[in-house]
Amino acid sequence: MNQRSSGEELAAELKKELDRYSPGGKLPSSRALVERYRVSPVTVSRALAQLAAEGLVITRPGAGAFLARPRAKAAAPGDTSWQEVALSAETAADHVPRSVDASGVLATLAAPPPGVIEFNGGYLHPSLQPERAMAAALARAARRPGAWSRPPVEGLLELREWFARGIGSDVGAADVLITAGGQAALTTALRALAPPGAPVLVESPTYPGMLAIARAAGLRPVPVPVDARGVRTELLSAAFQATGARVFVCQPLFQNPTGAVLAPERRPEVLRTAREAGAFIVEDDFARRLVHSGAGPLPEPLAAADPDGVVVHVGSLTKVTSPSLRVGVLAARGPVLDRLRAIQVVDNFFVSRPLQEAALELVGAPAWNRHLRAVGAELRERRDAMAAALAGQLPQLLLATVPVGGYHFWLRLPDGTDETALLATALREGVAFAPGRPYFCAEPPGAYIRVSFAAVAGGAEVVEGVRRLRAAWDETDLLTH
C-alpha cells in the first residue's frame, strides 16, 4: 500500500475518534500515532495534513495537532437590494449616471489562468522589469535622512526637476506635481478641467481606463477618430464646434491601442484648434520610455511647444519599471496648476516619500539607462517576432501600424467576427488578448483585438501564442460559418 492511500486510511480512522476531544484539545503526538497504528511518520504527517485541510484539526509546528473549534454558523445575508435604487438614482441637478464600467481596465489587469499566454498584459514581463535595481534603490532610499518624513505636497523637488527635464526645456520643477501613477494623474486632470455632465473629447479608439475615469466623474466622452497618423484634426475641430467641449484627451506618442504617432504637420493643428476653442489638452505621454531600439529621435511632448498653458501633461515611471512603482507626473502652467494641486491634496495628501526617494535613486543610478536600452531592444525583438508570426499564421487580421514604441498591436478582424466568441475560444486554447469593444466610447466601426508583446517571456512565447490564437481562430470560424 502506498503512503498516500495509507495516509487517507489513517485520516479516516482518526476522524472516528475526534469526538473524544474537546475543541482546542491536543491530539496524541505523531510518535504516539506511529506506535499505535504501526505506520510510518510520513503516513501520520499525511493524515494530519488531510484533517487540517478539511478544517478538523489545527497543526502547530513544535506543539502538535489540536482539535479545531467548530466554525461559527454563517450569518444569513442581509438585504442589500435597497442599494440598487440608491446607486442608480440620478441627482436632480445634472442627471448624470454614476455607474462605473471597469471591464476594459480589468481585461489588462487580470492575470490569466496558469499556462495561458498573456497577450492581454499592460505591463512588462518580470524578466524585463529592473527588479534588482529597484530593490537596491528602495534599500538606499530607506536609509536617506528624512526618508520617512512628510514630503512636500507637490513632490520632492529633485524628482520634479528630473521629470521636468524630460518634458521640455521651458518646463521647470514649479510646473510639476508628483502623482501616484499615471491613472491617478488622469483622474486628477479630468476632475480639475470639466464639471459633471460636461462633454470631453477623446481619441477613438482610446485607452479604456481613461474612459472609465471620465464616466466615473460624470463626464460624457465624445469620440474623435484616429488614423495611422494620429487624431484627425479636421474632425477634432468639428467636434469642438459641435459639442462646446473644453477638454481633449490624447496620446500623441504610441497611442493606445493603435500605436500611432501624431504626425508632425498635425501637432501644431491640434494645439491651434484647442487654443481657439478655449480648451485644454490632456496629453497622456504614457509610453515615451518604451521606445524600441532603432526608432530614431522622438517628437517632443506637446507640452514642450505650449507656452500658453493649453496642455496638461501626464507621464509615469510605471510602464517602464513595474506595476507597483506607482510614481507619475502632472505638468501644467497657469491657474490650472493650483486647481490640480488642490484636488490632489484633498484626494491623497501626497505620494509616499519612500516611494519618491526610491524613484529618485532608480533614475539616478548608472543602471537606469542600461535598463532603458535593454527594454527597447527586447520590445523590438518581441514586436518583430509577433509581426512575422501574425503575417504567417493570421494574414486575415489587418495590422494597420507596426509601432516603433509601446507594447501592443491593434488588429482589425474581418467583418462579422464575434470578438467575445473568439476570446472565449482563445482562452480555451491557452492565450488571452484584449477585445476591442471597450476601447470605443460609441459604436465601433468594426471588430478589433489588441495583442500585447510586453507581458510575455520572449520571442518563442510570442510565436507559440500566435499559434494558439490561430487555432482559436480556426475553431471560431468553423463554429460561426
N, C-alpha and C positions, 0 to 999 in steps of 0.2 A: 504494500500500500504506500502511495507516495505521501510526501509530507503535507501537500495541500489538502488531499482528501481526509487524512487523519486529523488535520487541524480543524476541518469543518465538523468531523465527528466529535472531537473533544469539545468544540464550542456548543454543539447540541446537548452534550452531557452536562456541561456547566450551566446552561440555561435552566435545566430542570431543578437545579439546586439554588438558584439565585434568591428564591423566596425565603431562604433560611437567614438571609442577611437583611439588616435594616438599611435604609437609604444612607449612604455615606460609609457603611461598614466595610471593613477591609476583607478582601478575599484571601484565601491561602496563598502563600508565596509561590513563585514559579518552581522553586526547588521542591516544595511540598506537592505540587501538582504533578511534577515529573515522577516523583516516587509513588504517588497514589495511583496514577493512571498508567504507569510504566510506558511513558512516551518520552520523546526527546525534548530538550529545551526549545528547539525550533518549532516543534508542534505546539507547545504551550504558548509560545510567542504568537504564532499564527492564530490560535484560538482566541487569545485575549484581544488581538488586533481586530478580529472579526466582531467580537462583542462590543468593543469600543466604537467601531464603525456603525453599529446598529444602535448606539446610544444607550446600551445597557450597563456598561461599566466605564469607569474613567481610570486611565493609567497615568501614574505619576512616576517619572524616572527616579530611581533610587528609593521610592517609597512603596511601590506596589500597585495593585489594582483595587478599586473601590466600587461598590455598587452605586450606580448613578441615581440621583434623586429623580422622582417622577417629574416629567415635564408638565408644566402648567398647561391647563386646557386653553386652547386658543380662544381668545375672546371673539364673540360674534362681530362681524364687520359692521361699522357704523353706517348710517345712511348719509352718503355724500352727494346724493342726487341733486340737492339744492345748489351745488356748485355749478352745475350746468347752466342754470339761469344766471347766477351771479357773474360767471366768467364770460358769458356771451352777451350780456347786456351792453348796449351802446350808450355812451353819455349823451345827454340832451344837447351838449354844446357842439360836438363835432361829428357824432355818429360814425366814429372810426372803429372797425372791428379790432379786438385786441388779441385774437388768436395768433399763435406763432407756429409756423411750419419749419421745423429744423431738419426735415428729411434730407435735404440736399447737403447740409453740413455733416450729418451723421453718416452719409454714404462714404465720405472720405475719412471720417474719424474712427469708424467702427473697424476693429480688427477682424479680418475674415477668419473662418474656422481653420484649425491646423491643416496644413497641406494645400491650402488654397493660395495660389499665386496672386499677389496683391497689386493688380493693375489699377486699383481704386485709391491708392495711397496719396496723401498730400504732403508727406514729409520724406526726408532722406532715409534710406535703409540704414540700420545701425552701423553697418560696415562703412558708411560714408560720413557718419557723424564723428566729430572730433572728441570722442569720449574721454580719452586720456588728457587732452589739452584742457577740456572743460573741468575735469576733476582737479587737475593741477591748479587751474585758475581759481576754482572755488576754494581750494585749500589756502592759497595765497591771500585771497580776498578776506577770508575769515580771520586772518592774522593782522589785517590792516588796522591801524589805530582808528578807533571810532567806527569800525565796520558795522557794529550793531546799534549804532545810534540813529536817531531820526534824520533822514536825508532832507534836502530842500524839496519842496513840493513840486518844483519844476523838474527835478532830477539832478544828479551830480553834474557839476559844471564841466568836468573833464569829459564825461560821456556825451553831454550835449555838444561840446565842441567837436568831438570826433564825428558825430552824426552830421553836424552842420557842414563839415568839410566835404562830406560825401554828397551833399545836396547841391551846393554851388558856392562859388567864391564870394557872392554877396550875401550869403546866409550866415548868420552868426549864432552863437550859443543863446543869445537873448531871444531868438526867434523859435527856439526848440523846447518841446516838452517831452520828457521820457514817459512812455506808457507801458502797460503790462501786455505787450504784444500788439500785433497789427490789428487783430479783431477788436481789441479794446479801443484802439485809436480810431478805427472806423466808426464805432459806436458813439464815441465822444463827438466826432466831427458831425455826424448826421444829427445828433441831438442838438448840437450848437447852431446848426445852419438852417434848419427847417422845422416849423411847428407841426404838431399832429394834423393830419388831413392834407398837408401840402404835397404837391407833386415833386418828384425827384427824378431827373433824367438818368438813365443807366444804359450802359452798353448792352447790346443784345446779340449773342448770349453773354452772360456775365457770371461772376462768382456767386454761388447760391448763398454763401454766408453773408454777403452784403445785402442781398435781397431779404434775408431773414431779419437782419438788423433794421432795415428800412421799415418792414412791415411791423416789427415789434414796436417801433417808435410811432406807429400810426401814419406813416408816410405812404404815398401812392407811387410806386415805381412806374416809370413810363419808358418803354424801350426805344433805343436808337440803334439801328442795325450797324454791325461791324463787318468789314470785309478783310481781305488779306493785307490791306494797308492801314488798318485801324478803323476808328469810328468814321462814318460817312458824314463829313462836315455839312453838306447841304441839308441832310436830314436832321442834323443837330440844330441848325438854325431854325428849321421849320418847327421842330419840337419845342424850342424855347418860345417861339411866337404863339404856337397853338395852346400851350399849357400855362404860360406865365411862370414856369419853374424858376427857382433861384439857386438850384444846385444841380451839378452834373458830376457823377462819379465815373471815373475811368481808370483803366490800367494801360498807360501808353507803351509799356515795355513788357513783352512776352505775355500778352493778355491771357487771362484765364477765362475760358478754356481754349481759345483759338490759337494762342501763341503768337498773334500778330504784333508787330511793332508799328506804332504810329508813324506814318510816312513824314519825311522832312517838310514837304510842302503843306501838310495838314496841321502840323504843330502850331504855327502862328495863327492859322484859321480857327483852331479850337480856342485859343486864348482870346482872339479878337471877338469871336461870337459870344463867348461868355461875358466878356467885358461890356459889350454892347447891350446884353440882356440884363446887366447888373447882377450877375450870378457868380457864385463860387464854383470852382472846380476842385473836387476831392480827388487828388492823384494818389492812387494806391500803387506804390512802387515796390511791390512785394518781392519781385524776383530779380532785382538788379544784381545781386551777388550770386545768382545761379546761371551766369553766362557761360556758354560752352567754349571750350578752348578752340582757338582759331576763328572766333566770331568777328574779330576786329573791334575798333572803337565803338563804344555805346553812345547813343544820344544822351545829352544831359537830361535830368528831370525837368518837367515843365516849370517847376518852381524856380529853376535857375534863371529862366528868362522872364521873370514876372516881378518887376519892382513894385507893382501896384497892389499886391496882396490878393489877386484873384484866386491863386492856387493855395489850397491847404494840402500839404504833402504828408503822406503816410508811408512809413518804412518799418522794417523789422529785422532782427537778427535770427528769428526763429527758423525760417525756412532753410537757411544755410547751416544751421547748427543742430538743434534738437527741438522737438515739440515742447519740451519742458523749460527751455530757455526763453521765457516769455518776456522779452525786452523789445519794445518798439519805440517809435518816434512820431510826433506830430510837429510840423513846422508851418508857421503862418506869420503874416505881417499885418499890423494894424489892430484895430479894436477887437477883431475876431479872436485874437490870441488870448485876450483877457477872458472872453467867454469860454473858450476851450479850457483854459486853466481852471476856471471856476467850476465847470462841470466835472472835470477830472478830480478836483479836490473833494467835491461833495460825494462823488461816487466811490473813490478809492483812497482818499488822503494822499497817498504817494506809492510809488513802486518800491518793493523791498530793497533796502540798501545793500544787503549782502549780495543779492542778485545783480544789482547795478555794478557793484565793485567787481564781481566775478566777470561780468561782461567787459569791463574795462581791462581787467587782467588778460582776458582772452584775446581781444582785438589788438592789444599792445604787445603781445608775445610774438617772437620770430615764427612760431608755428602757424600763425594766422594766415599769412599769405601763402604758405605751403598748402594749407588746408584748402584755400580757395582755388588754387591751381589744380589740386588733386580732384576736387569736386567737379570743376569744369571739364577735366579730361574724362572722368568716369561718366558724367552725364552725356557727353558727346558719344562715348562708346556705346552706352545703352540706347541712346537715340538712334544711332546708325543701325544697331542690331535690330531694333524694333521696326524701323522703316523698311529694312530689307526683308524681314520676316513677313510683315504685312503685305508688301508688294508681291511676295512669292506665294503666300498662303491665302490672302484675302484681298485680291485686287478689286473686288466689287465694292469695298469700303473706300469712299473717296477721302483722301487726305489733302486738304487744300494748302496747308502750310507745314513745312518741315522747320520747326523753330530753331533758332540759334541760341536759345536760352530757355530757362524754365524746365519743366519736367513732364510734359504731357503732350499727347496728340489728340486732336479733335476730328472725329471720323463721322462722315455723313453716311448713313445707311440707305440702302435702296428704298424707294417709296413702297409703303405697305408693310415695312418691317415693324414688328412689335418689340420695342425696347424691353418691356417688362418680361416677356416670354424669353427673349434672348438672355437676359440677365439670370433668370431662374435656371435656364439650361446651362449657362456658363458656370454657375456655382456648383452644379452637379458634376461638371467636367473638371472642376478644380481651379477656376480662375475667376477673379472678381474685377468688375470695372464700374465706372460711374455712369448711370444713364443720363441722357442729355436733357430730359424734360425739366429738371429743377434749375437749369441754367437760363431758362427763359421766364420772364415775368408776364408774358402774354402767350398767345397760341404760337407754338414753334412752327417754323416753315417746313420742318421735316423731322425725321428721326435721326438722332445723333448718339454717340457714346464718347466718353473721354477715357483714354487709357494712359496711365502714368508709368514712366520707366524709372522713377526715382526710388520707389519703395521696394525694388527687387534686389536680389543679391548680386546680379551681374548679367552679362550678355547671354549666358547659357540659360538662365531662368527666363529672360525675355523671350528667347526663341521657344522654349517649352510652353510659356504662357500663351503665345500666339498660336502654337499648335493646338492647345486646348480650346482656345477661342474659335479656331476653325472647326474643331469637332462640334462645338456648341452651335456654331452657325449651320453646319450641315444638318444637325438634328432638328433645329428650329425650322429650317427651310423645309424639311420633309413633313413636319407637323402642320405647317401653315399652307402647304400647296398640294 
